[in-house]
Amino acid sequence: MPDLPQISPDELAQRLDRGDRVQVLDIRAPEKVARGRVDFGNALDFKALPGSQLYQLPTLDPLGLDTGAPVAVICGHGNSSKQMTTFLRDKGVEAYSVVGGMAAWETVYVARSLTPTPSFERVMQLDRVGKGALSYVLVSDGEALVVDPGRHVDRYDALLRELGAKPIGVAETHMHADYVSGARAAAARWGVPYFLHPDDARSPFDNAPGRFKYKAITDGDQLAVGRATLRVDHVPGHTLGSVALVAEDGLALTGDFLFVHSIGRPDLGGQATEWAKRSWASLERVRRSWPGDLLVLPAHYAGESERRADRTVAARFDVVAATNVAAAIQDESAFLRWVADNTPAAPEAYRTIKLANLDLVEISDADAEVLESGPNQCAVPGA
C-alpha cells in the first residue's frame, strides 16, 4: 500500500511532546495493551479496542473518535494497523498507521537539552519514551561522557555528531535490569573505557563474575571530561554497585538510586530487606552531604508528573528531599516498612535482562524487544 497514510513513531512522539492533541487508537489484544502502551504527553487522547472487535461494530460511535482530528492507529509491528487505517479512512476518519507499531515506539528517543553548567557546555537528556528510561550525554570542551545508554547505539552516534563531541567514556550508574544496555557495545565501537562499579560486575543471584572488561569506579573516584569533573558517590540499595555521578557545579546523575518521586526498588537481587537497609544508609549519606541546589537527574521516571515545564525529568535535591515520599521519611523503621509495603513482585524478565547485561546469557535483538516491552518497573511504586 504505497499511498497508505502513515506516521513514524518519532513524529508521533514529537507531536505528543509539544502538546498537540493526538488520538491514538491501539488495536492490540487487551493483555498486550495492559503490558505497555503509548502513554506520553499531556494532550494524548488514548483509545483501545482489539481490531477483531472494531471490525464488527455497526458504527464507530462506541470509540468516541473525534472524526475531525487525526487518529494514529497502532498495533504490534505496524501490519494490522495498515488494514485498520484503510478501514477507518473508508469511513471518513483521518487515520494514519504508526510505522513499526509498538515495537518501533519503544525505540524512540527524544533528546532534550538542560541548562549548561560552568563546566559542561551541553547536558543532554535522552528520553526513551516507551520505557520511561533516561540516559545522558555530558559535553565539556568537546569531550563527551555517555551515561546509561540503551542498546540503540546509533541514537548516541547521531547525537554526538550533531553536538560535534568526541566520546571519551561510557559509564553506567548501575547494572540495569529493565533494558538491555548499550554501554559495552558503545564503548567497544568508540574505543573508550566502560566505567562500572565492581559490585555490579557480578551476578547478585550467585556472585558469578560478568564476562566482560570494564574500568572500575569506586566511591570518591573522579571522572574527567574536558575541563569538568564528576565525583563518584557509591549509593548502594537498588543494586550493590549503584553510584551517583556528581558535578560540583550543580548536577547529580542518580541512576536508579533516587528518582524525582520515588527510589529504586531494592528487591531485584533477591535480597530485598538487606538492600532496603542499604538504600536507607545511602539516603542518609546524601541528605547530610549534598547541597540543596544540586539538580537530580535520574535514570527513569514513572509518568508525566515527574516532568518540569521544559519536559525534562529533573528536580533540585532539596525539592526531592521534601516531596519524594521515600526520601522524606526520617525514621529508618518507617522507611523499611514503607518499602516492604509498596514493593510488588519483581518482573520475571528482569532476571534475564540483568544476566544478559552481565554477558552471562545471550539474547537476540528479537528477544530483547520482547523482554524490554512496556514501561520500566524500577521504582518502588506508591509514591
Buried (B, 14 or more C-beta within 10 A) or exposed (E): EEEBBBBBBBBBBBBBBEEBBBBBBBBBBEEBBEBBBBBBBEEBBBBBBBBEEBEEEEEBEEBEBEBEEBBBBBBBEBEBBBBBBBBBBEEEBBBBBBBBBBBBBBBBBBBBEBEBBEBBBBBBBBBBBBBBBBBBBBBBEEBBBBBBBBBBBEBBBEBBEEBEBBBBBBBBBBBBBBBBBBBBBBBBBBEBBBBBBBBBBBBBBEEEEBEBEBBEBEEEBEBEBBEBBBBBBBBBBBBBBBBBBBBBEBBBBBBBBBBBBBBBBBBBBEBBEEBBBBBBEBBEBBEEEBEEEBBBBBBBBBEEEBBEEEBBBBBBBBBBBEEBBBBBBEEBEEBBEBBBEBBEEBBEBBBBBBBBBBEBEEBEEEBBBEBBBBBBBBBBEEB
